[in-house]
Amino acid sequence: MVKKQFKSEYHYEYTACDSTGSRWRVAVPHTPGLCTSLPDPVKGTECSFSCKAGEFLDMKDQSCKPCAEGRYSLGTGIRFDEWDELPHGFASLSTNMEIEDTTTESTENCTASKWVPLGDYISSNTDECTATLMYAVNLKQSGSVNFEYYYPDSSIIFEFFVQNDQCQPNVDDSRWMKTTEKGWEFHSVELNRGNNVLYWRTTAFSVWSKVSKPVLVRNIAITGVAYTSECFPCKPGTYADKQGSSFCELCPANSYSNKGETSCHQCDPDKYSEKGSSSCKVRPACTDKDYFYTHTACDANGETQLMYKWAQPKICGEDLKGAVKLPASGVKTRCPPCNPGFSKTNNSACEPCPYGSYSNGSDCTHCPAGTEPAVGFEYKWWNTLPSNMETTVLSGINFEYKGMTGWEVAGDHIYTAVGASDNDFMILTLVVPGFRPPQSVMADTENKEVARITFVFETICSVNCELYFMVGVNSRTNTPVETWKGSKGKQSYTYIIEENATMSFTWAFQRTTFHETGRKYTNDVAKIYSINVTNVMDGVASYCRPCALEASDMGSSCTACPAGYYIDRDSGTCHSCPPNTILKAHQPYGIQACMPCGPGTKSNKIHSLCYNDCTFSISTPTRVLDYNFLALAKTVSLAGGPSFTSKGLKYFHHFTLSLCGNQGKKMSVCTDNVTDLRIPEGESGFSKSITAYICQAVIIPPEVTGYKAGVSSQPVSLADRLIGVTTDMTLDGITSPAELFHPESLGIPDVIFFYRSSDVTQSCSSGRSATVRVRCSPLKPTPGSLSLPSTCSDGTCDGCNFHFLWESVAACPLCSPADYHAIVSSCVAGIQKTTYVWREPKLCAGGISLPEQRVTICKTIDFWLKVGISAGTCTAILLTVLTCYFWKKNQKLEYKYSKLVMNATLKDCDLPAADSCAIMEGEDVEDDLIFTSKKSLFGKIRSFTSKRTPDGFDSVPLKTSSGGPDMDL
């Protein structure tokens, strides 16, 4: 006998759709192979049929029915809202972005870099690996995917894209996700019918060794999947109290629910729960970490009171053993004064003084004639939160904003209150609608300081707390400007505002990044003592400043001096600054406000900045060197050597440099395109960009990222203003050490450009600086080569002072007459040529050209030829005279020799006496007569000089009376 199948032993499915869009409903047994007594196939609903959200398709009669209480459906979709583990169908994988890298080490480094389920949401990786979350789905009809995401940190690239049947990604305009401003954001993408693969991909670029904050995703819903043949039960902590629900609502605080509930259950009095909880927790006893203090607003009598409040949500029990009670309120004390620019009203509230008046916090006083109010906001007394400030708490667990106070007023300071957990962000925001800078600032389009904000703060921490200061422009994403970690003593910080727009300034304090909840470190606080913003539109004034006076029919009135003019305090008249000086002060009083420009620079027309026009001149002991660097004026780029993060990610420090700008207008631009890679070049309206003389960005090349373009992130300015141009190695406290680069060998001094940046950071307390050595190098054609110090590959050895060497022929001095010499040819056929050639090596460029070859007619013997002939003639005469002289001398010696020989041959004679064996007296006299009378000119000179003794007297020969030998006295 054939056993009849029961409904519980089989279920219904539809066959695949045929070409006409029709299908069959068939019964499929739960146990394969049982094919008897199953219901016959029947015609199914058409393929495009679907139920609405909150309904399911009852396959028995093929009609849509509402979901029961405690259950929900998306109609044609599925939702993933529980992330205790990775849901079925999802895959998480990671790769190293180094595509060409085949080493196993880097691959192993990335195995742990995956998306991690964390209960209510899934969290991305925070390292340099690429982590991808994937889900493949087949849609029976067009649908959509939507999800919520939290993306606070632009040092991560976060992209979401879909690939279809042809493996083509969806259009790029929605691929790159924007950072979130207010907690969780909602994102939706249309899906086509057929196969779709969804990708959530993240890569962090934490090259500054900063730990990135992860991307979080939750509540992924996909519609268009097909019919839903059953409804899903509500997850624990949620409920659906009516039929046909498309979602489940969260249980309120101090209640809980189990899976598939139609309502929530209240916790017992000794227990508590947070919103959306699946169970209740036992209340701990209250401690001194569960309350904080604040000040009440001033009452009608002008008094305030110290009050204590329980931290919200209140989870502790006051009645438990060992619990502390809320301390009693303090005694009433006199209210602090109003902030500068405000005055007290009859009911002790503080109101702003009207324009044209000022106050020190008590009464408003009209500005005297010839002065104007210096408008701004100065907050130094904290009895109530100012109207343009607000405070809130961002949960560090589920990253949702809570309707509670993050900062509390405390008289002379404002401090961080107690949050629900120590990893909550305590947030304080000041919104300024716009600024009203002096007229002279508005005239300058380049070096403008519209206003500045200065605040005095302190942090007291026992663990790894952080205080963030962020700036937002025109409601755009807040950009972190500076971060302080750990305890910081009382100090001041100033931020320069360079754009006249609606600005928001945000302070966020997090006690610890640890994920465990609770209140352990409530004594860790951040305090702000004062906040001062200048030049605020609709601001108030704490003092009045002298202004320029302009006579009119209505009497004296204030007017702004023209740009580049200072105010004479005594007369109130405007005077122009001297040439090559700039106005440094916003309230320029007296000629001392005009500051001289640095060497090699001059001021612009409105005396707002000093610039160099790409020329330079210097005098050396031998000549004047003139330089023209216009060939080097274009913007150039330079990348340092590759650097690698701990995961092996390759990146470069990329520098963009404009040597002299354009009459002070800075030309180098570095952008941050991490959060929006789809914006074309030149349209960086939403991406963060920096303009400077020299700027630096971190570049991850395209072959590493796999994206169309390289990733440029974290731009910083290294040179906001030109200090001076000189050949000295030190200027204004900045030094360009010669030993950083190979020595200059041509004898032409390096010309050094000195710059400063106004970016003050924790590590660079006086800001960054940069120097560019421009060196003459005749063998390097324009534009030459830029290089970094060999000992400091990233351009800096200390992180604050950057150095560059630019070698080029265009850096050589301009050519002058001292750089060439003439070569004169001999006189050939009456023509003589003079050719001009450069001295070798040629150490100049540009300037004057070589003169044309000069041709002259030569009719007479050349001067030097005449000199040569004359010298030759004189030499010949001299030689002839000498020959004659020595011949005569030789004759005389021969004569004397023959006489001696004759005397020596006298055999009968004894040795002659001294005066008889020599020349006879008569002969001696005769000889003297002969040679004296016939002496030449040279002979006379010789006899004259030989008869002078060394002491200068004549030596006179004296004969003795007996005719003895001569005796020279």
Phi, psi and omega in degrees: 000137181278128180279138181280135179283138175266159182303327184290347183266358178212166175221166182263145171221162175261147173282169177296150181287141176268186186294340180269358180085016179251165182204173180241146172265124180236154176265134182240121181291150177291327179259117183300143177100343178275102188241014184257149175057028174276149177300148180290150175299143176233162179297130181269173176294157179295156190298331183277359184289140175206162178261160178282165176300139182091359180236162174225160181268114175281109187291339183295311177249009174053050177224158182276136178226149181289151176291150177284168175301147179083001180226163180213164172209156175265005182081287181241034185206185180225152179230142176243104181235001175247124185233045173288331174213169181290119183298157180300135179101340178271146175229140177237123179224161182224148177221157173277139184289345177288092185298320184278354184278119182251007181288143183286336185299312183292327179293318178296327179301334188262358185297330182271357184271084182226170172289134186244122176290132182229047175089266183276346183210172176244139189247142182277176173284167179230021179242188188279001176282161176262117179253130184237129172256126186236149172211125179257136182215145177252118182265133177278340178209167179301141182210211181204162170237133175222151182203166175254144179218153176235116190225084188269347194237117183283358176278008171243137169271128179234120179231144174234127179213165184234136173249138183261197183304324183270014182059027177267128177289159178290173184302147189288342190293343179246011186284316186271121184279147177270147176296148184270145182258317187238071177071223186282140176245153180257137181224136182223141179225135177287144178240144177271161177295147180109199182282136176223134174245124183262136182233126167249117188233134179227146172216130179263148176237067184271060186284347177268022182057028177261134180282123181284155175271135187288159170275136179244141179228140178209168174051058177279123180235134180236125178248159181093006182295311179165195174294158171248118184271359175206161177262154182264140178288149176296142181283159180306140182091358178229167180207160173226112187265003178219164180288157174070036181276140176261355175202167179250145182268151179285144174290141177291171179299152180062029172215169182209166174211156174263185182292134175071032182274153176261351177201170180257155181251137180289144175286156174295158182302330182270011179231166179215167173206157175270172181299135178073035182265151178259357178202169179251150179248153180287135180289132174279166175287144181292140176234180180289355176272358183260004176222166178215173183247158176208174178247139176283159175293159181295136176270185184296337180271003180075031181240153179230166185221140175282125183237153175246142181229149171285139176291140181259145354287146181280111184247356183263163179251129180281336187268357182284162182295132178082003182285147176267152177266160176292126181300154179289156179294152179283174178286156180287135178233165180292140180295147172294163179294167174290163176290155179306138181092354178244160177223156182279139175265181182298329181264023174069012174276163180256130178235147181290146175288146178292159181299140182098357178228168183216167175204157174262013181115358180247271182249151178281137179233136179290142177294137178296163177300141180085009177229165177222152181288140174268096191278146179177195173229129175230113181250116176225353174242133188235083175259326171221158179286129179304155186294334181266016176238148175220157182224145180206180180231131174257122182298133176275000181258301180252006172056044172242148180282138181252146180279062180220165185276130179265327181237141180240145180281147182214047175079268183265004176205170174237140188222166183281127180281189181268127179268183177292330181213158183290344179261014173288152175265119177269117193244134176232128184233133175245126180250127178245121188291337182167180186231161182228073182288161176301156183302323184294331179287320182295332181289338181267120183270355189247297190260050189268135168249101183293317180195182175211150175242131180234132177224151179249126186221172178203142174235138178238112189225147174249344177232207190270064180283161177220138173244124180253141169242122186235151181234131176240143181242128177049048176065013177278174185305136174295132178252124176297127180262319182208150180227136175241129181249139177076188182289135176229128178295168182301122184208166182249147177224138181236135177239129181274128179261124185243011182222129179275094184208172173289121185242143172240134179245127186235132172250127179232130183238127177238125184291321179203154178267359181298147186273343180291138185277174177121173181240094179251328191244041184291343177283350174282118185224159168246138179237139171242124184268321181208149175228129182229119178243131183262162171054041184275134173298134182060029178276184178242167187239138174259350176201169177244143182247147177299147179227168178290142182257144179227120183290139177212175181296333183274007184098193183287139176220157182281142173215160180275141172292151175300159179302134179088008179247145176250164183260131172281118186299325186285312186263343183075012181268161181263139178228140180286145175293150177298163178302147176057040169229159178233150177278118182269331189264151174284332176247083190280098180250123177081159184292342179292348176285347179269111183263134181292147176287159179287172181298143177076007181233164175219164184270156174281181187297324185263014173054041180254339179205158176258141180217167176242133183270027178071025172232158182201148180218139179215143179262130174251169180302334185258331185198175175256126179261120176252135180241149172224111184259020183300331178291345179255012188281341182290156178289131179235159181239154181210133177247138174286180177294159181295141174243161183226138175278178182297334179271001179090010178289128180272137175210166181232147166272117187250125182250138172242132192225130169237115193299308184237007178063200178235089184052046178093346177281123183285140189246342184276133181234129173237135186240164173244103183253019182296316187277350179206079182286348187276350182286127180295162178297142180089351179239045186277048182293326184258343181271151183284124178229155181233134177247131184201176169291315177225130176226163184227140174223162175263125183248126169255116190293158183300324183292342177273316185282331186081000178272170181295322183239158174292156179267126177248127184217164174051057179288142176225149177269131177256345185208101178267331181216149180273122180277318181174169179232126185201170174263357176286153183277344182230137178210126175054040177082359178257134181239138173249092186296130182293332185286352179291334183238163178297146189293152177284135189241355186264353180086002177260125187294147173289139173263126187247126174265127181250131180229160173228151174247145181272000179288111177258122180239175180301318184279334180243085188293333179256017179086172179270160175221163179213147173229143176237115175274119178258118190238136177291124178219093188300337184272359182247104183294160180302138006273004179085203183228139175259141178218158178255161179301138182293331181276343181228091193293337181264021175086349183218143177261341183238001179086351184239327183248121185251145185226139181225152174237125180243110180254128182195154173294333179289350178268001177281153179296158178294143182291142179224172180304338180287349185265359177226165176220165186257143172242121184256128179276169177285167182279110181242119179054039177078008181236137179232133183249137174245116182249137181255131180228152178289145173291142180256139353287150180285116186246037179215166179212145179067213179067219183280157175265164176294137176297153178296157177296135183256132179246127179234155179267132182246102181271323184256168179295142182298148182306313183291330175295318177300314181300318181298315180297315180300315181296321179296317179299312181300318180297319179297316179300315182299316180296321179298314180298316180297321180299312179300317182298311182292332177294314177301316182298319180297320179299319182294317181294322179297318181300313182294322181296318181295325179296316181296319180297318180298315180296322183291340182270359177288108187285325189274000186256138172288178176304128185291157174293167185302325184257005181246340179273354177263211182284142180292154184301315181296320180294320180301315179297319182297315180300317181301318182297316182300307189282336177289320184286336184252019180288142175279180178301313180296324180295316178301316181298316182297314181294327179294314184287329183285343180260020174250132178280164181302336180274003173097357179266153178289142175266110186261123179287124179246128178266144176285163181294337179268009178073032178284188181291161177296144175233112179281127177265000000 
